[in-house]
Amino acid sequence: MTANESFGSAPPERSSREAKALSRRRFLSVSALAGGGLLLGARFTRSSAHASTAAGAVDAEAALNAYIRITPDNVVTIIAQNPEIGQGVKTMLPMLIAEELDVSWDAVRVEQGDLDTDLYRGQFAGGSMATPMHYNSMRQMGAAGRAMLVAAAAERFGVPASELTTADGVVHHTESGRSATYGELATSAAALEAPSPRDVQLKDPKDFKIIGTSKPGVDNRAIVTGKPLYGIDVTVEGMKYAVFQKCPVFGGRVASADLDSVRRLAGVTHAFVVEGGANPLEGLQSGVAIVADSWWQAEQARRQLQVEWDEGPTAAQSSATFAAQAEALSKQAPQRSLRADGDVEAALSGAAKVIEAAYSYPFLAHASLEPMNCTAHFSNGKLELWAPTQTPQGARKECADLLGISESDVTLHLTRMGGGFGRRLYNDPVQEAARIAKEVPFPVKLLWTREDDMRHDLYRPAGFHYLKGGVDADGNVVAWRDHFVSFGEGANFSSSAAMTPVEFPQGFIGSFALDASLMPLGVPTGALRAPTSNAIAFVIQSFLDELAHAAGKDPLELRLELLDRAIAAGTRTQMDAKRMRGVLASVGERAGWGRTELPEGTGMGVAFHFSHRGYFAEVVKASVTQRGRVTVDQIWVVGDVGSQIINPVNAINQVQGAALDGLGEALHQEITYEAGRTKESNFHNFKLLDISEAPPVDVHFLITDNQPTGLGEPALPPVPPALCNAIFQVTGKRVRSLPLSQHDLSWG
């Protein structure tokens, strides 16, 4: 098998861990539908010892995670269990089931499932986990359904099941010429014993008809025709509207509020103070809730609200103080070592050239196009939620704990999300809606404004890196030291502010040191698309470029040499050097690296990064006018996410979107703080990428003998450094902090 085979040509290898997981304590549930038909579901028994189901971990007891409905009229409905945030799982996971069920995709209907931990496992969106968690289990669900329908046909025809075949929702007996549709067999199939998932026969990938073919999103028509799909669209009979005013300083609390004046305003039904939770940076915050007949009335009342705040200690923090503290810490001994390989000081002393550089990147907001929202109804001790959340199980528990009720008394309906990028991993808006709903006798929809969304995010944390590297006389990188100044307390990094000791180039350079110093932070932080990698790749791949130029080597060739030496030495690291070399060599070839004569003012930069199981290398071609105006002309992306691209059109969309996200971050975006407040408030001062700035993005996948993995995150990290490396080629100016809008890039 070569790494350059096209979509769908390589069979996946099932890991031994997953095979064992599929053999333990679970069974299908089968029942007849009212009026006839088959309901094929999944039931789970619980074990006392099971793996964590947090994002990034797989419950070893979970094997079947969806169900199928087949009615006598031959309609096949497949339930999409995972939250849909635009990543395409509402189409992709049902494709896996439909493939093995052997039905025509045109005959399939897809419905969004609600939160149901009896039926589903891994019911969240994040970490590019849907494919690695569910690729085999969804196929087994479809194969089990097909096996039951074949068994029902065998009984009807009085022939061995081995003589039957299936195609497009019909079971055929070729010898007798008889056939029956799945709908005709569904009711009798429901009376049969479900097969064990480990015993079902999966298709050879060469026989795939649905997997590996491009299918438009199942919601596309509803989206473009404005049908209600999103949390912001939810309408419940008798519903009122709520806004929630929080302190502009993170962690601040209500000191006093003139609620009587607000209650007298037109349309206002309720106004009350909400006390926040124990943690000032997570969950429910202190604030004032206002409920009215319409959202506009609630918002107008908020604008007239008179409130005094106890701002707390974060009011003393600012972007300027963070930068000053980081600079001071960089001149001191690091607080602790995260990794130390070889003798960095000796290697630097013996190096032919030594380069020092200070890199930094800013806080970032998620800026999802759909602002935070949630609809809630509390009645008779039970809570019903309509929530656009990436972590519905967490939302249910948090709200149950907040209201002092059982999780079994919380019903959560999943809505489609207008973007998440990690923001909707956190359920503070859901908690706010639940808490407000407890105070009112009717359903209530909480809707944030764009300003709420921008100023009360859980931000991608900023970071500061103080680097020193050396190359020998032959141009080999021989030393690397990074003093990473980040945020946290003691040994604990703030959320998404860490850097792991196995990050590249650990293991590829003999003398390597990663040290860390932490600063206290009163600003909430969290995961943003490709968390940690979206920032760290900029630093690592930019500084590696500096070392390449210091060594007098082509930047792509130096990277290939690093990978080649690791392959020759049999180096074992988190990143597979052979897979990364494959995508790096391929992207250079596709971009014409070293073969294309570039006009004056145009440069090319390269970068790679391993993130969320994905191997991606990217080349950016950019032009810079002599006055410093940057235009990105093209981006080339090559990725390796294993043996199968399930839905090519969506996979390309994900990669292109990730590349453009990374481009927008690099060009424009930063969140800054002053007196504990977020200065940016809307898209006029937190700029998204304009359509006029979006270049063509050429996407190619290498098909390799590895289990299929996800695509939501890993294509983003290489873009910012590749762009900055291209700018250096044009201007001779090394960009060591983002965004680019803060730099004078004029030249000539």
Order of alpha helices (4+ residues) and beta strands (2+ residues): alpha-beta-beta-beta-beta-alpha-beta-alpha-beta-beta-beta-alpha-alpha-beta-beta-alpha-beta-beta-alpha-beta-alpha-beta-alpha-beta-beta-beta-alpha-beta-alpha-beta-alpha-beta-beta-beta-beta-alpha-alpha-alpha-beta-beta-beta-alpha-beta-beta-beta-alpha
